[in-house]
Amino acid sequence: MRDLIGFWSYALAACAFASVTLWRLRSRVDRSDQLLLGACFVTAVWAVIAGVCGREAPLTMIFGNLRSLAWVILLYDMSAGVRSQASRGLRLVFGAVALVIGLSLVLSLLSLAMSRGTDEFEQLLAASRLLRITMSAGILVLVHNVYGHAAPDSRVRIRGPMLGLTLMFGYDLNLATVAYLRSDGAGDLYRLRGLFLALTAPFFTSTGGAKDSLKIKLSRAATFQSLSLFAICCYLATMAVLAGTFRSPTWGLASAGSAFLFLLLVAGAATLVLSEHARGWIKVKLAKHLFEHRYDYRSEWLRFTETLGRSGPEAAPLGDRIVNAFAAIVDSPGGLLLVNDAGGTIAAAAAWNWPGAHPPAGHPEADASFWSEVEARGRIIEFEALRRGWGDVVDRSLAVPTWMLEDPCVWAGIPLVHHNRLVGIVLLAAPEYRRPLDWEDFDLLRTAGRQAASSLAEAHGQEALSNAQRFEEFNRRFAFILHDVKNLVSQLSLLARNAERHAENPEFRADMIATLKSSVGKMNDLLARLSPHTGARVSSTDSQPLRPLLIEAIAGKRRNHEVRLTGETNRHAEVDAAAFEQAIGHLLQNAIEASPANEPVTVRVTERGETVAISIIDKGCGMDVDFVRNRLFQPFSSTKQGGFGVGAFEARSLLVAMGGRVSVDSRPGKGTTFTILLPASQSRSEPAGDKLRISA
C-alpha cells in the first residue's frame, strides 16, 4: 500500500511538471525560459523514474542529480548580472554546488556496478545522502542570493519560481537530513515527496526570471551570504539534535518535531518572499544592529553613478534614471521629478513607477513661494513627518502645496541644488515599511542630490547648446543664401537694363529666357537650403569634366566682365558639380569686382601630378599679407561697399569638403591669383580646348 502511495505521488509530480512544460511552450520563449522548460522536463522525467524504480535505485539517483544540475544552470543564467557586479562569494557558492553535484553524480554512476544490500552499497548511499544535504543547502543559498540581488521591479517577475525552488529544495534538505541521521525513518517523507513537489509546480507557471529582466542592485552580499549559511547550519544542527534525542522506537515524536520545524522554515521563507514590509523591517534591523553605518557608501555611490550615467538606445531618459537612482537608495517603489516650468508652476518632468497622482494645475504664486523656500533651505522634506507633526518648526513653516500633503504616496522630497539654484525636486513614494529618516539618510540623499542636480543642469546646458547650434547653423545658411541672392539680384538687374535696349533682338530674348529659368532654379535651390532637414552641401563627389562646369560658372558672369578660360580644360576631377560651380562663381565674382573694366579675368587649368590646378587670375587692386592671412577667409569680413564677406569663406568651405585646397598669391596693386587644387580623375573623354574667351 505504501509503495502504491509513493508511485501515485511521484506520478502526480510528473504530470504536474509535464503540464508546466506544455503550458509554457504555448508562448514564445527566450533563453531563460528555455532553461526553465528544460528543468521542468528533467524534473518530470526524474519523477517518473523515482515512482517506478524507487528512491535507492541508481537510475533514480542519476536523474535526481541531473534535475538539481538543471535548476542550478537556470539560477546561473539568471544571476549573470549579479556575478559581474557582486562579490566573489556568489561565484564560489556556484562552484561549490556544481562540484557537489558532480561528486554525487559520480557516486550514482558507481552504484550501477554494485549490488544492492551490500556494505559497499550502503556506504555509498550514506555518502550520497550527505552530498544531497550539502547540495540542497547550497541551492537554497543560491536562490536567496539571486533573489536578494534582484531589483524590486525584477523580484515581482521571479517571485514564483524562487518560492517554488525554496520549497522544493527545502523539502529535499529536510528529507536528506532525516535519511542520513536515521535511514529507516525517512520512508514516509520520501513517499509524500512527489505530492509536495506537485504542489510546488504552479509556482513555475508564472514568468520566470529572464536574465534581461533582472536589474542588479549592489548590496552587502558577503554579509548576507554568511547569514544565509549560518541560518542553514543552525537548521541542520537543530535537526541533528532532534534526531539524536529521539533515537527510539517512538520515531513519531521525532517526525513530528522535524515536520514542525520544517513548517516553521517554510512559513518564514514564504513571509520573506511575499511580504515587502517584512523584508524592509528585517533589512532595517540588520543594518541597525550588524553594521556601524546604515549604508555601504561605496556600493551605493557606484550604483547611483552607474544609474545616472547609463547610456545606449535602451537607456531610460535622464529624468527617469535620476528618480530610479534615488528610489533604490531607500527602497522606494517609485518617484516623480518636479521642475519649475516657464509659467512659474510646478510640473512633472519625469516619473518612474510613480503610484500617486501627478501635480494638478497649480497657482504660480504659491508654487513660486514653495520653490524659492526649498531653494533657500536645500533640506530634505519629510512629508510623513509633516503630516504627523514630527517635523521641527522650520519644516512646519514650509508652504507645501496641498496636493503633496494630501497624497499618501508622497513620502520624501529631495531638492536638486546646483550652484545655489534649484533645478528640480525628486518626490519618492513611501516604501512598504515606513521608517523615519535619520541623519545618514539626509547626508546621503543631500549629497546624491547635488550629483543628480549637476547631471540635470549639464543636460539642460547641452540641450540649450544644441538649440543654439541649430540656430547658428540656420543663421550661417541664411548668410550664405543672402550672399547668393545678392548675386542673383545683380544678374537680374543687368538683364533688366539690357532688356530696354535689346528687347527686339530674338537672340537676346532667347538668352533672357534661359537666364530667367536658371535664376528661378537657383532661387528654388536657395529655398531648399533653408530647410532644417537639408543635409550638407557636398554630399558626394564623382568624376566630372571640368570644361562644361567652368563654362557654366563663367557664363553667369559674362555680362559683367570679360573672362578667359585657358589651359588643359579637358581634365576631369573628383567634385560635386553644383558645389564646384558655386565655389568658382564666388571666386570669379570677387575677381571681377576687384579688376578694372578693361582688364579681363583669366581662368587657367593645369595638371600637377595627381591633382588638377584651377587658377583664377585678376589684375585688380590686390591684398596685403595681413588681410590674406587674417581676414580673407573669415565670414562677415569684407572691404567692398555693401559686401557680406561670405563669398570666399563659403567657396573655400565647399572646396575643402570636396577634398580640395585653396591657396592665394596677392600683392597690393599687382592683382590676385586664387589656385584651387582638386583630386584628378583618370577620365579623359573631353576634347581639349586651348582658349575660350567669354565677354559682355
N, C-alpha and C positions, 0 to 999 in steps of 0.2 A: 504493500500500500504506500509506504513511504517512497519507494522508488518511482511509483506511478505519479505521486505528487511532484517529485523532483523533475520527472520528464515533462509533465504538462507545464510546470513552472518555467522551465527553460524554453519550451515550445512557445509559450506566450511571449517571452522576451524576444525570441527570434522573429515572431510575427510583428511585434511592436517595432523593432528596429528596421525590419524589412519595409514596413509601412512608412516609416520616416524616410527611408531611402527613396521610395516611389513618390512620396509626397513632394520631396524637394527636387526631384527630377522634372516636375511639371513646369518649372520656370528656368530661365537662363541662369547658369551658374558661373561664378568666377573661380579663381584658383583656390581660395579658402573654402568655398562651398564644395568644390570637388574633393578636397581633403576631408571635409565633414561627411560627405556622402561615402567616401571610402572607409572612414572609421565606423560609420553606422553599419555598412555592409559587412565589414570584418566582424563586428560585434554580433550581427545576426548569424553569421556562419559559425562563430565560436559557440553561440548559444545552442545551435542545432547539435554540434558535436558534443558539447557538455551534457545535453539531455540524453543523447544516445549512448555515449561511451562512459560517462561517469566522471567524477571530479579528479580521480587519480590516474586517469588514462593519459599516456604520453601525448597522444594527439590533442587532448583537451588542454594540456599544459602548453603545448607548442602554439596553438591558436590563441590561448589566453595571453601569451607574451606578444604575439602579433597584434592582438587587439590593443594592448597597452601601448605598443610602439606606434600604432596608427593615431591614437589620441595625442601622444607626445609630439608627433610630427605636426599635427594640427596646431597645437599650442606653440610650437617653434615657429611656424609660419605666421601666426597671429602676433608673435612677440618680436617681429623684425625691428620695429622702431624702438622697442624697449631695449633690445640687445645693443643697439647702436648708440644709445644715449645714457642708459643707466650704468650702474657699477658692474664690475666683473662678477658679482655674486650670482646673478641670474644665469649667466653663461656657465658658471661652474655647476650650478644645480642641474641644468640641462645635460651637461656632460656626465655628471654622476648618475642621473636617472637612466641615460642611454647605456651607460656601462653596466648598470644593474640589470637592465632588460636583456642586454647581450649575454651576461653570465647566466641568467635564468633560462634563456633560450638554449644555451649550450647544454645545461643540465637536462632540459627537456629532451633534447636530441639524444643525449647519452642514455636516457631512460628507455629509449626504444630498444636498446641492446640488452636490457636487464629483465629479469623475471620478476613479476610482482610477488610480494610477500617475502623476498629475501632481505637479509640485513642491509646489503648494499643499496637496495631499492629504497628501504625505509630511511636510511641516512640521506640519500639523495632527496627524498621528499622533505625531510626536515630542513635541509639547506635551501630547497626551493621555497618553502614557506617563509623562511627568514628573508630571502631575497624579495618575496612578494610584499612583506611588511615594509621593507625599505623602499621598494618601488612605489607602492601606494602612497606612502608618506611623501616621497619626493614629488609625485604628480600633484598631490594636494598643495605642496609649496609652490609649484609652477602655476597652478590655477590661481592661487592667491596673488602671486606677483603679476601675472598678466592682467588680471582684473584690477589690481591695485594701481598699476601704472597707466591704465587707460584713462583718458579724459572723461569728464562726466557725461558728455553727449555720446561718447562711444560706448560707455558702460550699458546704456539702455539697450543697445543692439546685441551685446554679447551676454547679457544677464542670464538669459535662459540656458544657453549651453554651459556657461560657467557653473550655474546651480546644479545642472544635471551631472556634470563631471564631479562636482564636490560630493553629491550624494552617492554616485556610483563608486568612486574610489574610497570614499569614507566607509561604505559598507565593506569593500574589499579589505581595507585596513583592519576593520574590526574582525572580519572572518579569518584573515591570515593570522592575526594575533592570537585569537582563540584556538585555531588549529595548531599553531606552533606550541602553545603552552599546554594544550590538552587535546591531542589529536582525535580522541574518540568523542569529544563533546561538541564538535562543530557540524555534525551531520544535519541537524535541523536548520542551522543558519545557511548551510550550503544549498539545501533543497529550496528554501524560500528566497534564495538569491535571485533566481530568474524572475520571480514575481516582483521583487523590489526593482530590478533593472527595468522591467516592463513599465513600471510606474514612472521611471525617470525619462522614458523615451519621449513623451510630449514636450519636454524642455528643449529638445533639439529640433523641433519643427519651426521655432521662431528663427529670426535672422541670425545666422552665425556671424562671428566677429571677423569679417573680411579684413585683411591686412590694411587695405587702403582706407578703411573706415576708422582705424584706430589713430587717435591723436594722442601722442605721448605726453604725459605730464611728469616732469622730473620730481622726485621726492627723495626722502632719506631711505633709499632702497635697502642698504645693508642692514640698518636697524630693524626695519620691519620684516626683512627676511629672517633675521636672527630670532625675532619674536615669534614668527610662524614656526620655525624649527623648535623653539623652546616649548611652544604650546603643544606641538605634536609629541615631543618627548614626554611631556607631563602626562599626556593621554596614554601613551604606551606604558609609562610607569604605573599609572593607576590601574590599567588593565592587568598588568603583571601582578600587582598586589591582590586584586580581586581573584585572579585565577589561583594564586598561591594560597589565599585564605580559604578558598572553597574547594580544595583538593579532597573531595569526599564524595560518597555516593549521592549526597544531596546536591547534585550539579545544577539543579533547577535554580537554587539561590544565586549561584554564580552567573547563570544565563540571564536571570532577571536583573542582576546588577549590571552586567555588560549591556543588556538592552537599554536599561535606564540611562546609562552613561552615553550610549550611542545616540539615544533620542535627544539628550541634552546637547550633544555636539551638533546634531542636525538642526535643532531649533536655534542654536546660537549662530550657525552658519547662515541659515535662512534669514534670520533677523538682520545680520550684517549685509547680506546681499540685497534684500528687498527694502530696507529702511535707510533712506538718506539721513534722517535725524539721528539714528543710532551710529552710523559711520561718522557723522560730524561730531557727535558727542565724544566718541572714543578718540578721534583724532585730536580734539582739543585737550582731552585729559592726558593723552600720551605726550603731546607737545609740552604740556604744563609740568608734568611730573618726571619725564625722562630726559628733557633737554634743557640746557641753560637758556636758550632763546627759542621763541616760538617758530622762527623761520630759519631755514638753511639759506642764508642770504646769497651765497654764491650760486646755488642752483636756481633760486628764484630770479636772480638777475640775469643769468644766462637764458632761462626760459622766457623772461619778459622781453629781452632784446631780440631773441630769436623770433618771437611772435611779431614784434614790431617790424623787423627787417625782412620778413618773409616776402619773397618775390616770385615771379613766374605767372604764367597765364591762369593758373588755378588759385592763386593767392587772392584772398578777400581784399576789399578796399581797405585803405589805411584806417579809416574810422572804425570799421568793424574789428580790425585787428587790435586797435587800442582798447576797445571795450572788452574783447576777449582776454587780453593780457591782464587787465585789472581783475576781471571776474575770476580768473584762475588763481590769483593770489589768495583770495578769501573764500574760495569755493562757492562763488555766487553763480546761480544758474543762467544769468543773462544781464544785460545792461543797455544803457542808452547814452549817446553822446549828444550833448546840447551845445549849440552855438548861438551867438547873438547875430541875427540876420540884419540885412540892410535897413529894414523898417524899425529896428530897435526892439523887436520882440524876440523871445527865446524860442528856438525851433530845434527839432531833432535833425541832426546831420547824419547819424548812423545808429544802427541798432543791431544787437547780437543776442538772439534768443530772448528778447525782451517780453516778459509776460504781462506787463501792465499797459496802461493807456498812454498814448503819445500826447505831447503838450497841446492843450487846446489853444485857440486863438486868444492870445493874452493882451494885456494892456501895456503899451510901450513904456509908460511912465513907471508902472510897478516893476516890470521886468528890468528896466534900466537901473532902478534903485537896487534890486536884488543883485544884479550883475556887478554893479560898482562896489557893493559891500563885500561880496565874495572876493572880488579882485583885490580889495584893500586888505582883507584879513588873510586870505590864502590858506584857510584852515579846512580840514576835513569836516564834512557836515554829517552828523548822526541823526537821521530823521526819526529813528526809533526812540532815541533819547529825547528828542524834541516833543514827540507825541506823548511820552510818559512823564515828561517833566524832569528828566535826568540831566539835561544839559545845564551848563553854567549860565550866568547872567548874560555873558556876551553872546552865546549861541542863541538864547531865547529872544534876544533883541533883534535877531536877523529877520528881515522881512521876506520870509519864504513864501513863494506862490502857493495859493490854496491847494491846487491840484497835486502838488508834491506831498503835502501833509495828508491829504485825504486818500491817496493811493497807497494801500498797504504794501504793495510790491516795492516801493521806493525805500531802500534801506540805508544807503550811504551815498554821499556825493563827494567826488574828488575834483578839486579845481585844477585846471591845467594852466599854469602860470609861466609865461616866457618873457624874460626881461621886464618883470613887474607889470605885464599886460596879460589879462585873462583871455585865452584863446578858446577855451571850451570847458565844459563840466561833464564828468562821467557820472551817471547815476547807476548804481548797482542794485539789482534785485536781491531780496532777502533770501539767504540760504535756508535749508530745512531746519537746521539747528541755529537759531539766532542767539548770538552772544554779543555782549558789549565790546566795542573796540577798545584796545588799550594803547599804550604809548608805542609799542612795537608796530602795531598796525598803522598808527598815524605816521611814524617816521618812514616806514617802507612805502606806504601809499603816497606820501608827500614827495619823497624822492623820485619814485616812479612817475608821479605826475609831472615833475619838471622834465624828465626824459621824454615822456609822451608829448608834452607841450612843445618841446624843441622839434620833435619829428613832425608834429602837426603844423607848426609855424614854417618849417622848412618846406613842407608840401605846399602850403599856401603860397610861399615865396616862389617855388618852382612853377606853380600854376600862373601866378602873376607874370613871371618872366616869360613863360610860354606865350601868354596873351600879348605881351609887349613885343615879342619876336614876330608874332603873326602880323601885328600892326606895322612893325618895322619892314617886314617883307612886302606888305601891301604898299607902304609909302615908297619903298625902293622901286617896285614895279611901276608905280604911278609916276615917279620922277623920270624913269626911262621912257615911259609912254608919252609923257608930256614933251620930252625932247623929240620923239619921233613925230608927234602931232605938229610941232613947230616946223619940222622939215616938210611935212605934207602941206601945211598951210603955205609955206614959201613956194612950193612947187605949184600948188593950185593958183596962187596969186599971180605967178608968172604966166601960167596958162590963161588966166582971165585977161591979163594985159595984152598978150599976143592975139587973143581971140578978137579983140577990137580991130586989129589990123589985117588979120589973115582969115577971118571967118568965112570968106568966099572961096578959099583955096580948098579943093577936095582933099588933097594930101594932108593939110593941116587938120581938117575935120576928122579924118581917119585917125591921125595921131592923137588928137584930143580925146576921142572916144576911148582909145587904148589906154591913155594916161588916166582918164577918169575911172575906168574899170580897175586898173592897177591900184589907184588910190583907195577905191572902195574896198578892195580885197585887203589892203594893208590896214585900213581902219577896223574891219571886222577882226583881223588878227589882233589888233591892239585891244579891242573889247574882250576878246577871249583871254588875253593875257592878264586881264584884271581879275579873272575868276580865281577864288582861293584854291580851287581844285586843280588849277593848271600846274603841270609839273615843270621841271627845269627846262630852260630854253634850248639847251643842247641835250637831246635825249639819246641820240646815237649818231655815229659817223660812218660813212662808207666812201668808197672810191668815187670821186666826182671829177668831171673835166672842168678845168678852171676857166677856159675861154668863155663859154656861154654865161657862167656865173659872173665873171668880171664885166662882160659886155652889158649884162642886165643891170649891174650896180652902177656902171658908168652912164648908162642911158638915162637913169633918173637924174643925173646931174648935168646932162649935156646942154640944157638950155641956159645954164648959168655961166658956164666957163668951158674952155677948150680942154679936153682930156685926151691924152695919147696913151695907147696900150701897145707895148713893145715887148720883145724878148721871146722866150720859148713858151708861148701861150698854149701849146698843145699838151702841156703836162697835166697829170692827174694828181689829186691829193685826197687824203682821208679827212673829209669835212662834213659838217651838217650844212646842206645847201642854203637853207633860209637864214640860219645864223651867220654863215660866212658872208652872204650878200649884205646883210645888215651891218656887220662889222666893217666891211670895205666901204659901205656907204657913209658911215660915221667918219672914218678917216679921210675919205675924199672930200666930204663937206668941210671938214676943218682945213684941209689943204687949199680948197678953192677960196674959202673966206680969208685965208691968210695971204693969198697970192694977188699980185696986181692983175688988172683986167687983161693986159697984153701978154702975160706970162702963162703958158699952158702948164697943166699938171700932168706928170708922167707916171704911168703905172708900168713897171718893168717886172717880168717874170724870168727867173733864172733857176737853175738846178744846182744844189750844193750837197753832193753826196746822196744821203738818204732823205733829204729834205728838199722842199720847194720854197724858194725865197720870192716873196712878192714885195717890191719896193714902191712906195708912194712918195714921189719927189715933187716938191714945190720950191719956188724961188721967192718965197714970201719974206716976212719980217724976221722969222726965226725966233728961237727961245734961248735964254741963257741956261747955264748948267743947273743953277739952283731951282729954277722953275721946273725943268725936266725931272729933277730928282725928287722934289718935294711937293709939287702942285699939279703936274700934268695929269697924272692918273688918279687924283683924288676927286671924289664926287663933289659937286656943287662948288667947284673952284674954276672960274673962267675969267679971261681977260677981255672977252668980247662983250659989247654992249647988248644987253638982253639975252646973253647966253646962260644956259643952265649948268654947264660944267659937268655933264654926264656922258657926253659922246665918246671921248677917249677912254673913260673908265669902263663903259659898257662894252666897247669894242675889244679892249684887252680881256675883259672877263669872258666874253664869248669865245675868243680865240684860244685862251688858256684852257677853257672847258673842252675844246676840241683837240687838246694835246699840242697846241702851238705855242710860239713865243713871239714877243714883240720887243723890238729894240728901236731906239730913237737916236738920230745924229742931227743935231741942230746947232746953229750959231746965229747970234743976232745979226740981221742984215744979210745973211748968206743963204737963208732958206732952211728947210727941214726935210729929212728923209725918214719915213717910217718903214721898217723892214719886218715883214711877217715871215716866220719860218714854220712850215707845216709838214707833217709826215707825208712823204711822197708815196704814190701808188705805182704799181708796175704797169698799169694800163697805158697804152699809147695810141688810142683809137682816133684822137682828134687830129685833123690836119694842121700843119704848122702855119703860123701867121707871123710875118716879120714885123708888121707895124700896122696899127689901126688908129686912125685919127677921128675923134668924135668932138664936134664943137657945136656951138649955138648956131 
